[in-house]
Amino acid sequence: MFGVGIGTFALIVALSVVNGFESEVTKQMIGKDAHFEVMNMRGEQILDPDFIAKQLMENDKEITAYSPFVIYKVGVSSKRVNDGVVVYGIEPATARNVIDLPSKMIAGIFRVDSLEDHGGRLRPSLMLGSVLAQRLRVDVGDALVLQTFQGPDDMMSGGPKMMQFVVGGIFETGMYEYDGNLLYVEISALKALLGMQGVSGIQFKVKDPWKSEIHSQRAREFLGYPYTASDWKAKNITLLKWMNYEKFIVAAIVSLIVMIAAFNIISSMIMVVVDKTKEIGILRSMGFSETAVMRVFVSMGSFIGVFGSVLGGIAGLTLCIVQEKTHFIKLPADVYMMPFFPVQVQPLDVIAIFVIGNAMCILATILPAYKASRMDPVSAIRHE
């Protein structure tokens, strides 16, 4: 019974933690990314993003907001460090309706308008991730220089273009790759730096982010070539698959505890059969049928399974609820994406654990129960 309880407890806690991590990671991915985005598959600029976005919104009523963007890889320089980063050019008024970046700010505010530097001069501002800010050794109000990478054409035309910005805000999504490689500027400033007339793509938000692939497919079919659309699931497919595999592997490994408990039930029931051989013979001689004898031992095993799983389930659910409310089990925030163990109890997981655990315990009693039911009454009574 104790073994079944420990197995049930471990399964509920382990799956709840995996669900919690999956939920937190997907929230962070959805918060940073739009639900889906439209781009030109040939890499060409989209010259009339508003017209295309409004057409899509008329065709798909589930789309709630859109925002054009420019994405490019540039060099960034502070007073001490040079690095290469991915820069997003955004419209702040529309972008805040599509991405959840304003809630991720840890220093400064969500802004990409003009801002005074330490010398009192107005410069276009930018927002960057916390890891990138640490790497560049900058804080709010410090100056950064963005420059296009130098290629053969740049060398012939006199070198790469440069533009000075001021740090207006620092965000932290909890995703290392985002916080260490992204910065955001006003779209017109980035277009001026790159000499662009149009935009790289359009980001969209829908009512249900978990159905983003459906809306992405609709956009591809509606716009046709040369446009393409990709949703947040497609861009993070490797991580999502890994989390699904992880949940299966964790459940399979922890289930071994319940399997061990089931084998213990088999051995315990066999020992009971051996110990109660004479009593079984007396019952059979008094008219107990083979089915009735089997029912006795199956009932014993079932009681062990049900009572053990109930005790383990109560303990596991209690721990998960307390952790969800108080976050008393902490994690190092500089290593993991969150400062505490996230838990999320899913009712279907709990039901499956109870059903499978009890089914294994009942199946474990069939062999010893069958052995007991097949005893010859006379031989059983003369056993001692």
Backbone hydrogen bonds in HBPLUS format (Angstrom, degrees):
<---DONOR---> <-ACCEPTOR-->    atom                        ^
c    i                          cat <-CA-CA->   ^        H-A-AA   ^      H-
h    n   atom  resd res      DA  || num        DHA   H-A  angle D-A-AA Bond
n    s   type  num  typ     dist DA aas  dist angle  dist       angle   num
A0005-GLY N   A0001-MET O   2.94 MM   4  6.18 156.8  2.00 146.1 153.0     1
A0006-ILE N   A0002-PHE O   2.89 MM   4  6.13 158.5  1.93 150.9 156.0     2
A0007-GLY N   A0003-GLY O   2.99 MM   4  6.17 162.2  2.02 147.4 152.5     3
A0008-THR N   A0004-VAL O   2.92 MM   4  6.13 163.0  1.95 152.0 156.3     4
A0009-PHE N   A0005-GLY O   2.90 MM   4  6.02 164.5  1.92 149.6 154.5     5
A0010-ALA N   A0006-ILE O   2.88 MM   4  6.04 165.7  1.90 152.3 156.2     6
A0011-LEU N   A0007-GLY O   2.95 MM   4  6.11 158.7  2.00 147.8 153.8     7
A0012-ILE N   A0008-THR O   3.02 MM   4  6.20 169.3  2.03 155.6 157.8     8
A0013-VAL N   A0009-PHE O   3.07 MM   4  6.23 169.5  2.08 153.7 156.9     9
A0014-ALA N   A0010-ALA O   2.85 MM   4  5.85 165.0  1.87 148.6 153.8    10
A0015-LEU N   A0011-LEU O   2.97 MM   4  5.99 171.7  1.98 151.3 154.1    11
A0016-SER N   A0012-ILE O   3.01 MM   4  5.99 150.7  2.10 139.7 148.5    12
A0017-VAL N   A0013-VAL O   2.95 MM   4  6.14 153.4  2.02 149.6 156.3    13
A0018-VAL N   A0014-ALA O   2.99 MM   4  6.27 161.8  2.02 150.2 155.3    14
A0019-ASN N   A0015-LEU O   2.85 MM   4  6.01 161.3  1.89 146.7 152.3    15
A0020-GLY N   A0016-SER O   2.84 MM   4  5.99 149.0  1.94 139.1 148.3    16
A0344-GLN N   A0016-SER O   2.96 MM 328  4.89 149.9  2.06 117.8 126.6    17
A0021-PHE N   A0017-VAL O   2.88 MM   4  6.17 162.9  1.91 155.9 158.9    18
A0022-GLU N   A0018-VAL O   2.94 MM   4  6.12 165.9  1.96 151.2 155.5    19
A0023-SER N   A0019-ASN O   2.86 MM   4  6.02 157.8  1.91 147.4 153.5    20
A0024-GLU N   A0020-GLY O   2.93 MM   4  6.15 165.2  1.95 153.1 156.7    21
A0025-VAL N   A0021-PHE O   2.89 MM   4  6.03 167.8  1.91 156.1 159.7    22
A0026-THR N   A0022-GLU O   3.00 MM   4  6.08 164.7  2.02 147.7 152.3    23
A0027-LYS N   A0023-SER O   2.97 MM   4  6.10 150.7  2.06 143.3 151.8    24
A0028-GLN N   A0024-GLU O   3.04 MM   4  6.29 154.0  2.11 145.9 152.3    25
A0029-MET N   A0025-VAL O   2.91 MM   4  6.22 152.2  1.99 148.0 156.3    26
A0030-ILE N   A0026-THR O   2.85 MM   4  5.99 164.2  1.87 150.7 154.7    27
A0031-GLY N   A0027-LYS O   2.84 MM   4  5.95 150.7  1.93 142.0 150.9    28
A0032-LYS N   A0028-GLN O   3.08 MM   4  6.22 151.3  2.16 142.9 148.6    29
A0033-ASP N   A0029-MET O   2.97 MM   4  5.98 167.1  1.98 150.9 155.2    30
A0100-ASP N   A0031-GLY O   2.74 MM  69  4.55 153.3  1.81 139.4 145.3    31
A0035-HIS N   A0204-PHE O   3.03 MM 169  5.98 126.6  2.32 152.0 167.4    32
A0232-TRP N   A0035-HIS O   3.12 MM 197  5.54 149.0  2.22 138.7 136.8    33
A0036-PHE N   A0204-PHE O   3.37 MM 168  5.47 155.9  2.43 139.2 140.4    34
A0204-PHE N   A0036-PHE O   2.79 MM 168  5.47 156.4  1.85 175.8 175.8    35
A0037-GLU N   A0230-SER O   2.97 MM 193  5.70 156.9  2.03 148.5 153.4    36
A0230-SER N   A0037-GLU O   3.09 MM 193  5.70 153.8  2.16 154.9 162.6    37
A0038-VAL N   A0202-ILE O   2.86 MM 164  5.23 156.0  1.92 148.4 155.3    38
A0202-ILE N   A0038-VAL O   2.92 MM 164  5.23 150.3  2.01 143.9 153.4    39
A0039-MET N   A0228-THR O   2.94 MM 189  5.57 162.5  1.97 157.8 163.6    40
A0228-THR N   A0039-MET O   2.86 MM 189  5.57 161.8  1.90 166.4 168.9    41
A0043-GLY N   A0040-ASN O   2.88 MM   3  5.34 162.0  1.92 119.6 123.5    42
A0041-MET N   A0226-PRO O   2.85 MM 185  5.77 160.8  1.88 168.1 171.0    43
A0046-ILE N   A0199-VAL O   2.83 MM 153  5.21 167.6  1.84 151.4 155.6    44
A0199-VAL N   A0046-ILE O   3.01 MM 153  5.21 155.8  2.07 129.2 135.4    45
A0052-ILE N   A0048-ASP O   3.37 MM   4  6.68 164.9  2.40 153.4 156.9    46
A0053-ALA N   A0049-PRO O   2.89 MM   4  6.01 163.5  1.92 153.3 158.3    47
A0054-LYS N   A0050-ASP O   2.98 MM   4  6.09 162.4  2.01 148.7 153.0    48
A0055-GLN N   A0051-PHE O   3.11 MM   4  6.29 151.7  2.19 142.6 150.2    49
A0056-LEU N   A0052-ILE O   3.04 MM   4  6.33 158.5  2.09 149.6 155.0    50
A0057-MET N   A0053-ALA O   2.95 MM   4  6.21 155.4  2.01 149.0 156.0    51
A0058-GLU N   A0054-LYS O   3.02 MM   4  6.21 143.5  2.16 141.3 150.2    52
A0059-ASN N   A0055-GLN O   3.04 MM   4  6.29 146.2  2.15 142.8 152.4    53
A0060-ASP N   A0056-LEU O   2.80 MM   4  5.95 145.2  1.92 149.4 159.1    54
A0063-ILE N   A0060-ASP O   3.30 MM   3  6.03 169.9  2.31 118.6 121.6    55
A0207-LYS N   A0062-GLU O   3.11 MM 145  5.72 138.8  2.28 145.4 157.3    56
A0064-THR N   A0205-LYS O   2.79 MM 141  5.69 158.5  1.84 146.6 154.0    57
A0205-LYS N   A0065-ALA O   2.94 MM 140  5.20 155.1  2.00 147.0 145.1    58
A0067-SER N   A0203-GLN O   2.86 MM 136  5.20 142.6  2.00 145.2 151.5    59
A0203-GLN N   A0067-SER O   2.81 MM 136  5.20 173.8  1.81 150.2 148.4    60
A0069-PHE N   A0201-GLY O   2.95 MM 132  5.60 155.8  2.01 152.0 148.8    61
A0200-SER N   A0069-PHE O   2.92 MM 131  5.99 133.4  2.14 134.3 148.6    62
A0201-GLY N   A0069-PHE O   3.20 MM 132  5.60 155.1  2.27 154.0 152.3    63
A0070-VAL N   A0089-GLY O   2.97 MM  19  4.69 147.5  2.08 130.0 137.7    64
A0089-GLY N   A0070-VAL O   2.60 MM  19  4.69 162.9  1.63 149.2 153.8    65
A0072-TYR N   A0087-VAL O   3.07 MM  15  5.51 152.3  2.15 150.7 158.8    66
A0087-VAL N   A0072-TYR O   2.80 MM  15  5.51 171.0  1.81 174.6 174.7    67
A0074-VAL N   A0085-VAL O   2.97 MM  11  5.72 150.0  2.06 157.0 165.7    68
A0085-VAL N   A0074-VAL O   2.95 MM  11  5.72 161.1  1.99 163.3 169.4    69
A0075-GLY N   A0147-GLN O   2.80 MM  72  5.09 172.5  1.81 166.8 164.5    70
A0147-GLN N   A0075-GLY O   2.88 MM  72  5.09 154.7  1.94 145.2 148.8    71
A0076-VAL N   A0083-ASP O   2.77 MM   7  5.35 165.9  1.79 154.4 156.6    72
A0083-ASP N   A0076-VAL O   2.88 MM   7  5.35 151.1  1.96 155.9 163.7    73
A0077-SER N   A0145-VAL O   2.90 MM  68  5.13 147.7  2.00 141.7 151.9    74
A0145-VAL N   A0077-SER O   2.95 MM  68  5.13 161.0  1.99 145.9 152.3    75
A0078-SER N   A0081-VAL O   2.85 MM   3  5.32 167.9  1.86 162.1 166.3    76
A0086-VAL N   A0181-ASN O   2.92 MM  95  5.96 172.9  1.92 169.5 170.9    77
A0183-LEU N   A0086-VAL O   3.16 MM  97  6.61 140.4  2.33 155.6 161.7    78
A0088-TYR N   A0183-LEU O   2.89 MM  95  6.30 161.0  1.93 157.9 164.1    79
A0185-VAL N   A0088-TYR O   2.86 MM  97  6.25 160.2  1.90 164.3 169.3    80
A0090-ILE N   A0185-VAL O   2.96 MM  95  6.36 162.2  1.99 163.5 165.0    81
A0187-ILE N   A0090-ILE O   2.94 MM  97  4.63 148.2  2.04 130.4 127.9    82
A0094-THR N   A0091-GLU O   3.17 MM   3  5.67 124.8  2.49 112.9 125.0    83
A0095-ALA N   A0091-GLU O   2.74 MM   4  5.62 162.1  1.77 169.1 173.9    84
A0096-ARG N   A0092-PRO O   3.40 MM   4  6.08 160.1  2.44 136.3 138.1    85
A0097-ASN N   A0094-THR O   3.12 MM   3  5.53 150.6  2.21 108.1 116.8    86
A0098-VAL N   A0095-ALA O   2.94 MM   3  5.16 154.8  2.01 109.1 117.3    87
A0099-ILE N   A0095-ALA O   2.93 MM   4  6.01 173.3  1.94 176.3 174.1    88
A0104-LYS N   A0101-LEU O   2.88 MM   3  5.19 156.6  1.93 116.0 123.9    89
A0172-GLU N   A0104-LYS O   2.88 MM  68  5.44 152.4  1.95 141.4 148.2    90
A0106-ILE N   A0170-ILE O   2.82 MM  64  5.86 166.9  1.83 158.2 162.1    91
A0107-ALA N   A0170-ILE O   3.26 MM  63  5.03 144.5  2.39 145.6 143.3    92
A0170-ILE N   A0107-ALA O   2.81 MM  63  5.03 159.1  1.86 142.2 142.9    93
A0125-SER N   A0113-ASP O   2.91 MM  12  5.62 142.3  2.06 134.3 144.3    94
A0115-LEU N   A0123-ARG O   2.71 MM   8  5.40 156.3  1.77 153.4 160.2    95
A0123-ARG N   A0115-LEU O   2.87 MM   8  5.40 161.1  1.90 138.0 143.0    96
A0117-ASP N   A0121-ARG O   2.90 MM   4  5.59 153.7  1.97 147.3 152.3    97
A0120-GLY N   A0117-ASP O   2.98 MM   3  5.32 165.8  2.00 114.6 118.9    98
A0166-VAL N   A0124-PRO O   2.95 MM  42  6.27 146.1  2.07 138.0 147.4    99
A0126-LEU N   A0166-VAL O   2.92 MM  40  6.19 136.5  2.11 152.7 155.5   100
A0168-GLY N   A0126-LEU O   2.79 MM  42  5.48 168.7  1.80 157.0 160.7   101
A0127-MET N   A0184-TYR O   2.86 MM  57  5.05 153.8  1.93 142.8 151.3   102
A0184-TYR N   A0127-MET O   2.65 MM  57  5.05 156.7  1.71 149.9 158.4   103
A0128-LEU N   A0169-GLY O   3.24 MM  41  6.76 150.5  2.33 148.2 151.2   104
A0171-PHE N   A0128-LEU O   3.03 MM  43  6.23 154.6  2.10 138.8 147.0   105
A0129-GLY N   A0182-LEU O   3.33 MM  53  6.15 149.9  2.43 173.6 167.0   106
A0133-ALA N   A0129-GLY O   2.88 MM   4  6.13 153.7  1.95 150.3 158.5   107
A0130-SER N   A0171-PHE O   2.86 MM  41  5.81 127.5  2.14 167.6 173.1   108
A0134-GLN N   A0130-SER O   3.02 MM   4  6.27 153.8  2.09 145.1 151.2   109
A0135-ARG N   A0131-VAL O   2.98 MM   4  6.22 153.3  2.05 143.6 151.5   110
A0132-LEU N   A0179-ASP O   2.92 MM  47  6.23 151.0  2.01 150.8 141.7   111
A0136-LEU N   A0132-LEU O   2.88 MM   4  6.10 153.6  1.95 150.8 157.4   112
A0137-ARG N   A0133-ALA O   2.80 MM   4  5.74 117.2  2.20 132.9 149.4   113
A0138-VAL N   A0133-ALA O   3.08 MM   5  5.39 160.6  2.12 145.2 151.3   114
A0142-ASP N   A0139-ASP O   3.05 MM   3  5.71 166.1  2.07 141.5 143.6   115
A0141-GLY N   A0167-VAL O   2.81 MM  26  5.17 162.1  1.84 140.5 146.3   116
A0167-VAL N   A0142-ASP O   2.88 MM  25  5.57 165.8  1.90 164.4 169.0   117
A0144-LEU N   A0165-PHE O   2.88 MM  21  5.22 161.2  1.92 140.5 144.3   118
A0165-PHE N   A0144-LEU O   2.69 MM  21  5.22 171.5  1.70 168.4 170.9   119
A0146-LEU N   A0163-MET O   2.90 MM  17  5.43 163.2  1.93 165.2 161.3   120
A0163-MET N   A0146-LEU O   2.90 MM  17  5.43 143.1  2.04 153.1 162.7   121
A0148-THR N   A0161-LYS O   3.06 MM  13  5.67 150.7  2.15 151.3 160.5   122
A0155-MET N   A0151-GLY O   3.04 MM   4  6.30 155.3  2.10 156.0 162.8   123
A0156-MET N   A0152-PRO O   3.21 MM   4  6.47 150.4  2.30 143.1 150.1   124
A0157-SER N   A0153-ASP O   3.04 MM   4  6.27 142.1  2.19 143.0 153.5   125
A0159-GLY N   A0154-ASP O   2.52 MM   5  4.64 160.3  1.55 152.5 144.8   126
A0178-TYR N   A0175-MET O   3.12 MM   3  5.45 122.9  2.46 104.9 118.7   127
A0179-ASP N   A0175-MET O   2.92 MM   4  6.13 175.4  1.93 166.6 167.4   128
A0180-GLY N   A0176-TYR O   2.87 MM   4  5.79 134.0  2.09 144.9 155.7   129
A0181-ASN N   A0178-TYR O   3.39 MM   3  5.54 157.4  2.45 103.9 109.9   130
A0182-LEU N   A0178-TYR O   3.22 MM   4  5.63 138.9  2.40 154.2 152.1   131
A0189-ALA N   A0186-GLU O   3.07 MM   3  5.48 124.3  2.39 108.2 121.8   132
A0190-LEU N   A0186-GLU O   3.20 MM   4  6.55 158.0  2.25 155.8 162.2   133
A0191-LYS N   A0187-ILE O   2.95 MM   4  6.13 157.6  2.00 148.4 155.1   134
A0192-ALA N   A0188-SER O   2.99 MM   4  6.14 148.0  2.09 138.9 147.2   135
A0193-LEU N   A0189-ALA O   3.03 MM   4  6.30 151.6  2.11 142.5 150.1   136
A0194-LEU N   A0190-LEU O   2.92 MM   4  6.14 155.0  1.98 150.3 156.7   137
A0195-GLY N   A0191-LYS O   2.74 MM   4  5.54 120.9  2.08 136.5 150.9   138
A0196-MET N   A0191-LYS O   2.93 MM   5  4.80 149.6  2.02 133.9 141.0   139
A0211-LYS N   A0208-ASP O   3.04 MM   3  5.67 165.4  2.06 120.3 125.0   140
A0212-SER N   A0209-PRO O   3.21 MM   3  5.07 150.0  2.31 111.2 109.1   141
A0214-ILE N   A0211-LYS O   3.07 MM   3  5.57 136.7  2.26 111.1 121.9   142
A0216-SER N   A0212-SER O   2.87 MM   4  6.08 153.1  1.94 151.7 160.4   143
A0217-GLN N   A0213-GLU O   2.99 MM   4  6.08 154.0  2.06 138.1 144.4   144
A0218-ARG N   A0214-ILE O   3.03 MM   4  6.32 154.8  2.09 144.0 151.1   145
A0219-ALA N   A0215-HIS O   2.97 MM   4  6.19 155.6  2.03 145.0 151.0   146
A0220-ARG N   A0216-SER O   3.07 MM   4  6.38 156.6  2.12 147.6 153.3   147
A0221-GLU N   A0217-GLN O   2.99 MM   4  6.26 164.6  2.02 153.5 157.3   148
A0222-PHE N   A0218-ARG O   2.85 MM   4  6.00 154.4  1.92 149.6 157.2   149
A0223-LEU N   A0219-ALA O   2.96 MM   4  5.98 171.1  1.97 152.9 155.3   150
A0224-GLY N   A0220-ARG O   2.90 MM   4  5.61 155.2  1.96 141.3 149.5   151
A0227-TYR N   A0224-GLY O   2.94 MM   3  5.88 137.9  2.12 138.8 140.5   152
A0235-LYS N   A0231-ASP O   3.23 MM   4  6.58 153.9  2.31 149.5 156.9   153
A0236-ASN N   A0232-TRP O   3.19 MM   4  6.26 130.8  2.45 134.1 145.3   154
A0236-ASN N   A0233-LYS O   3.19 MM   3  5.19 135.5  2.40  95.8 107.9   155
A0240-LEU N   A0236-ASN O   3.04 MM   4  6.26 164.8  2.06 159.0 163.8   156
A0241-LYS N   A0237-ILE O   2.93 MM   4  6.05 160.3  1.97 148.8 154.0   157
A0242-TRP N   A0238-THR O   2.97 MM   4  6.15 158.1  2.02 146.6 153.1   158
A0243-MET N   A0239-LEU O   2.99 MM   4  6.24 154.6  2.06 147.8 154.0   159
A0244-ASN N   A0240-LEU O   3.09 MM   4  6.38 151.9  2.18 144.7 151.9   160
A0245-TYR N   A0241-LYS O   2.91 MM   4  6.20 161.8  1.94 155.4 160.1   161
A0246-GLU N   A0242-TRP O   2.83 MM   4  5.97 154.3  1.90 147.1 155.0   162
A0247-LYS N   A0243-MET O   3.10 MM   4  6.28 155.4  2.16 142.8 147.8   163
A0248-PHE N   A0244-ASN O   3.23 MM   4  6.52 159.2  2.28 145.9 150.8   164
A0249-ILE N   A0245-TYR O   2.87 MM   4  6.11 163.9  1.90 156.3 160.8   165
A0250-VAL N   A0246-GLU O   2.86 MM   4  6.00 169.2  1.87 155.8 158.7   166
A0251-ALA N   A0247-LYS O   3.03 MM   4  6.13 163.9  2.05 145.4 150.2   167
A0252-ALA N   A0248-PHE O   2.91 MM   4  6.09 156.0  1.97 147.1 154.1   168
A0253-ILE N   A0249-ILE O   2.92 MM   4  6.14 162.6  1.95 154.7 158.7   169
A0254-VAL N   A0250-VAL O   2.97 MM   4  6.07 173.8  1.97 156.3 158.3   170
A0255-SER N   A0251-ALA O   2.95 MM   4  5.91 141.1  2.11 138.0 148.5   171
A0256-LEU N   A0253-ILE O   3.09 MM   3  5.57 152.8  2.16 108.2 116.3   172
A0257-ILE N   A0254-VAL O   3.03 MM   3  5.76 152.0  2.11 117.0 123.5   173
A0258-VAL N   A0255-SER O   3.04 MM   3  5.25 116.5  2.46 100.8 115.0   174
A0259-MET N   A0255-SER O   2.97 MM   4  6.35 154.4  2.04 149.3 157.5   175
A0260-ILE N   A0256-LEU O   2.83 MM   4  6.06 155.9  1.89 148.0 153.6   176
A0261-ALA N   A0257-ILE O   3.02 MM   4  6.30 154.6  2.09 143.6 150.8   177
A0262-ALA N   A0258-VAL O   2.85 MM   4  6.15 145.7  1.96 143.7 153.7   178
A0263-PHE N   A0259-MET O   2.96 MM   4  6.33 153.1  2.04 150.0 156.3   179
A0264-ASN N   A0260-ILE O   2.94 MM   4  6.24 146.7  2.05 143.8 153.8   180
A0265-ILE N   A0261-ALA O   2.94 MM   4  6.28 142.4  2.09 141.3 151.5   181
A0266-ILE N   A0262-ALA O   3.05 MM   4  6.44 152.4  2.13 145.3 152.2   182
A0267-SER N   A0263-PHE O   3.02 MM   4  6.35 167.0  2.03 151.7 153.6   183
A0268-SER N   A0264-ASN O   2.84 MM   4  5.99 157.5  1.89 146.4 153.6   184
A0269-MET N   A0265-ILE O   2.82 MM   4  5.95 164.4  1.85 153.6 157.5   185
A0270-ILE N   A0266-ILE O   2.94 MM   4  6.16 154.5  2.01 149.7 157.1   186
A0271-MET N   A0267-SER O   3.02 MM   4  6.23 155.3  2.08 144.0 150.5   187
A0272-VAL N   A0268-SER O   2.96 MM   4  6.28 147.0  2.07 143.7 153.4   188
A0273-VAL N   A0269-MET O   2.87 MM   4  6.17 155.2  1.93 147.1 153.7   189
A0274-VAL N   A0270-ILE O   2.95 MM   4  6.26 161.3  1.99 150.6 155.0   190
A0275-ASP N   A0271-MET O   2.87 MM   4  6.01 158.8  1.92 145.2 151.7   191
A0276-LYS N   A0272-VAL O   2.76 MM   4  5.81 146.7  1.87 148.9 157.5   192
A0280-ILE N   A0276-LYS O   2.87 MM   4  6.12 154.8  1.93 156.6 164.2   193
A0281-GLY N   A0277-THR O   2.99 MM   4  6.29 153.2  2.06 147.0 154.3   194
A0282-ILE N   A0278-LYS O   2.97 MM   4  6.33 152.7  2.05 148.4 155.7   195
A0283-LEU N   A0279-GLU O   2.97 MM   4  6.23 165.8  1.99 150.5 153.9   196
A0284-ARG N   A0280-ILE O   2.90 MM   4  6.15 160.1  1.94 149.7 155.5   197
A0285-SER N   A0281-GLY O   2.91 MM   4  6.11 152.8  1.98 145.7 153.2   198
A0286-MET N   A0282-ILE O   2.98 MM   4  6.21 133.9  2.19 143.7 156.2   199
A0286-MET N   A0283-LEU O   3.17 MM   3  5.11 131.2  2.42  93.4 106.5   200
A0288-PHE N   A0283-LEU O   2.96 MM   5  5.46 159.6  2.00 150.3 144.7   201
A0287-GLY N   A0284-ARG O   3.15 MM   3  5.30 158.6  2.20 102.8 108.9   202
A0293-VAL N   A0289-SER O   3.10 MM   4  6.43 155.8  2.16 149.1 155.0   203
A0294-MET N   A0290-GLU O   2.97 MM   4  6.23 161.7  2.00 150.2 155.4   204
A0295-ARG N   A0291-THR O   2.89 MM   4  6.09 151.1  1.97 143.0 151.5   205
A0296-VAL N   A0292-ALA O   3.13 MM   4  6.43 143.8  2.27 142.7 150.9   206
A0297-PHE N   A0293-VAL O   3.41 MM   4  6.83 160.4  2.45 153.1 155.2   207
A0298-VAL N   A0294-MET O   2.91 MM   4  6.12 160.8  1.95 157.3 163.6   208
A0299-SER N   A0295-ARG O   2.92 MM   4  5.91 151.3  2.00 140.4 148.2   209
A0300-MET N   A0296-VAL O   3.13 MM   4  6.43 146.1  2.25 138.7 147.5   210
A0301-GLY N   A0297-PHE O   3.08 MM   4  6.38 166.0  2.10 150.6 152.7   211
A0302-SER N   A0298-VAL O   2.83 MM   4  5.97 156.1  1.88 147.1 154.8   212
A0303-PHE N   A0299-SER O   2.93 MM   4  6.05 154.5  2.00 143.8 149.9   213
A0304-ILE N   A0300-MET O   3.16 MM   4  6.47 157.4  2.21 146.4 152.0   214
A0305-GLY N   A0301-GLY O   2.97 MM   4  6.25 162.8  2.00 151.0 155.4   215
A0306-VAL N   A0302-SER O   2.81 MM   4  5.96 174.9  1.81 160.1 161.3   216
A0307-PHE N   A0303-PHE O   2.92 MM   4  5.80 162.9  1.95 146.1 151.5   217
A0308-GLY N   A0304-ILE O   2.94 MM   4  5.81 156.1  2.00 140.2 148.0   218
A0309-SER N   A0305-GLY O   2.94 MM   4  5.97 162.3  1.97 146.3 151.6   219
A0310-VAL N   A0306-VAL O   2.93 MM   4  6.05 152.5  2.01 148.0 155.6   220
A0311-LEU N   A0307-PHE O   3.04 MM   4  6.23 166.1  2.06 148.6 152.1   221
A0312-GLY N   A0308-GLY O   2.93 MM   4  6.10 168.5  1.94 152.4 156.0   222
A0313-GLY N   A0309-SER O   2.74 MM   4  5.70 151.7  1.82 138.6 147.6   223
A0314-ILE N   A0310-VAL O   2.92 MM   4  6.08 162.0  1.96 150.1 154.1   224
A0315-ALA N   A0311-LEU O   3.09 MM   4  6.31 162.6  2.12 147.6 152.4   225
A0316-GLY N   A0312-GLY O   2.88 MM   4  6.04 162.3  1.91 149.7 154.9   226
A0317-LEU N   A0313-GLY O   2.88 MM   4  5.99 169.4  1.89 153.8 156.8   227
A0318-THR N   A0314-ILE O   2.95 MM   4  5.99 154.0  2.02 143.4 151.0   228
A0319-LEU N   A0315-ALA O   3.05 MM   4  6.26 162.9  2.08 148.7 152.5   229
A0320-CYS N   A0316-GLY O   3.02 MM   4  6.25 163.0  2.05 150.2 155.0   230
A0321-ILE N   A0317-LEU O   2.92 MM   4  6.07 161.0  1.96 149.6 154.5   231
A0322-VAL N   A0318-THR O   2.98 MM   4  6.15 164.2  2.01 152.3 156.7   232
A0323-GLN N   A0319-LEU O   2.92 MM   4  6.10 161.2  1.96 150.1 155.6   233
A0324-GLU N   A0320-CYS O   2.89 MM   4  6.03 153.0  1.96 144.9 152.6   234
A0325-LYS N   A0321-ILE O   3.01 MM   4  6.21 144.6  2.14 143.1 152.0   235
A0326-THR N   A0322-VAL O   2.85 MM   4  5.92 162.6  1.88 155.3 160.1   236
A0327-HIS N   A0323-GLN O   2.80 MM   4  4.70 145.6  1.92 122.9 132.7   237
A0341-PHE N   A0329-ILE O   3.13 MM  12  5.98 165.8  2.15 156.0 155.8   238
A0331-LEU N   A0339-PRO O   2.88 MM   8  4.80 166.3  1.90 114.5 113.2   239
A0335-VAL N   A0332-PRO O   3.09 MM   3  5.57 158.7  2.13 113.6 120.3   240
A0336-TYR N   A0332-PRO O   3.05 MM   4  6.24 175.1  2.05 167.9 168.3   241
A0349-ASP N   A0346-GLN O   2.97 MM   3  5.44 126.0  2.27 112.5 125.9   242
A0350-VAL N   A0346-GLN O   3.24 MM   4  6.65 158.6  2.29 154.4 160.5   243
A0351-ILE N   A0347-PRO O   2.93 MM   4  6.19 165.0  1.95 156.7 160.5   244
A0352-ALA N   A0348-LEU O   2.93 MM   4  6.04 161.9  1.96 145.6 150.9   245
A0353-ILE N   A0349-ASP O   2.92 MM   4  6.14 156.4  1.97 150.0 156.3   246
A0354-PHE N   A0350-VAL O   3.04 MM   4  6.31 161.6  2.08 151.9 156.0   247
A0355-VAL N   A0351-ILE O   2.91 MM   4  6.12 169.6  1.92 157.0 160.0   248
A0356-ILE N   A0352-ALA O   2.87 MM   4  5.90 171.0  1.88 152.4 155.4   249
A0357-GLY N   A0353-ILE O   2.89 MM   4  5.74 157.8  1.93 141.6 149.1   250
A0358-ASN N   A0354-PHE O   3.00 MM   4  6.01 165.3  2.02 146.3 150.6   251
A0359-ALA N   A0355-VAL O   2.92 MM   4  6.00 152.7  2.00 144.7 153.2   252
A0360-MET N   A0356-ILE O   2.94 MM   4  6.14 157.7  1.99 150.7 155.6   253
A0361-CYS N   A0357-GLY O   3.12 MM   4  6.38 154.3  2.19 142.8 149.8   254
A0362-ILE N   A0358-ASN O   2.92 MM   4  6.14 157.4  1.97 150.2 156.0   255
A0363-LEU N   A0359-ALA O   2.91 MM   4  6.08 161.6  1.94 149.3 154.6   256
A0364-ALA N   A0360-MET O   2.96 MM   4  6.07 143.3  2.10 139.1 149.1   257
A0365-THR N   A0362-ILE O   3.09 MM   3  5.39 147.9  2.20 104.0 113.3   258
A0366-ILE N   A0363-LEU O   3.21 MM   3  5.43 153.9  2.28 106.1 113.6   259
A0369-ALA N   A0365-THR O   2.95 MM   4  5.91 155.4  2.01 151.3 159.4   260
A0370-TYR N   A0366-ILE O   2.80 MM   4  5.88 154.9  1.86 149.9 156.7   261
A0371-LYS N   A0367-LEU O   2.98 MM   4  6.22 157.3  2.03 150.4 157.0   262
A0372-ALA N   A0368-PRO O   2.95 MM   4  6.17 153.3  2.02 145.3 151.8   263
A0373-SER N   A0369-ALA O   2.94 MM   4  6.16 155.0  2.01 146.7 153.5   264
A0374-ARG N   A0370-TYR O   3.16 MM   4  6.30 138.0  2.35 145.6 154.7   265
A0375-MET N   A0372-ALA O   3.36 MM   3  5.65 166.8  2.38 111.1 113.1   266
A0380-ALA N   A0376-ASP O   2.86 MM   4  5.99 154.7  1.92 158.3 166.9   267
A0381-ILE N   A0377-PRO O   2.95 MM   4  6.16 157.2  2.00 150.3 155.1   268
A0382-ARG N   A0378-VAL O   3.08 MM   4  6.29 153.0  2.15 147.0 154.3   269
A0383-HIS N   A0380-ALA O   3.12 MM   3  4.96 157.1  2.18 103.2 106.9   270
